[in-house]
Amino acid sequence: MVMLPIEVCYILPTNQVVLPLEIPQGTTVSEAIIASGILKIFPELKLLQLQVGIYSRKVALDHIVDSEDRIEIYRQLTIDPKRARQLRVAKKKRIINGEKTGL
């Protein structure tokens, strides 16, 4: 049986977990995630609800993993990216306006 080296990654704001493992050829993303043990480390992760990708390209849980793949488990967004940008721009404008008025 051919074994493939891969990594399963989960990145949090304060730390990152990268779990290297070897899986049999023909393994799916979901099988690799289970085999990595990451669901035991982070019990809040629910396999069927995960958004995952390989090297920043979204894939389905039934995608077959290749050698040297890095499976990335994506966190839920806490704020819409457009809204986050609007807030950053508004903050920058307040700072600029504050400097102009001497505040």
N, C-alpha and C positions, 0 to 999 in steps of 0.2 A: 504494500500500500504506500502510495506517494504522500508524504507529509509536506505541507506548505507552511512556511513561516509567515505570520501576520501579526498585526497589533490591533488592539481594541482600545480606543481613547475616549475619555469623557473629561471635558474641560469645564471647570467651575471658575467663578471669579477669583477665588482665593488659592486654588491649587488645580493640578491636573493629574489624571491617572492614565498611565499608558501601560497596558498589559500585553507583553509579548507572549505568543503561544504558537504552537504548531497544530495544524488541523489537517484532517484527511482531504485529499483532492475531492472536489464535488460538494464541499460543505457550503451551506447557505449562510448569509449574513446573520440570520436569527440563530442558527445553530452555533455559529462562532461566538456570538454574544453570550449565549448560555454557557458554552464551554469556557469562556474567559473568567466566569465567576463574578463579573461586574454587577450583575443583578443582586448578588448577595451583599456586595460592598455598599451599593446604593439601592436599598429596598424600595425607595420611592419611584424608581424607574419601572415602568410597566411595559414589557416587551412589545405588545401589540400596539401601543400608543407612541412608540419611539419614532422620531425622525432621524434617519441615519444617512451617512454618505461614505464614499471612499475617495480620499484626497479631494475633499470639498465638492464632490459631485454627488448629488442626492441619488440614492438607489433604494430599491424595495427590499424588504426583509427576506424575500425569496431569491435575491440575486446570488449567484454563485461566486464565491471568493476566489481570487487568484493569489499566487505567490507574491509576497511582499506588500499586499494590500494593507492599508491602514483604515480600519473601520472607525468612523467618527460618530459618536452619539451626540446629537444636537440638543441643547437645552431649549425650553420654550422661551420665546421672547417675552420680556417683562413690559416692553413698551413698543409700539409700532415704530419702525425705523424713521418714517416720515415725521411722526410726532416728536421723536427724539431730536431730529435735526432742527425742527421748528423751535424747540426749547433751547437748544444750543445757540441758535441765531438770536433769539430774544435775549438770552443772557448776555451775549456779546454786545448787543445794542445797548443794554442797560449799563454795562461797564463803560462803553465808549461815551454814552451820554453823561454818565456820572463824572467821567474825567473832564469832559468839556465844561460842565457846570461847576467844577471844583469840589464836588462831593467826595 
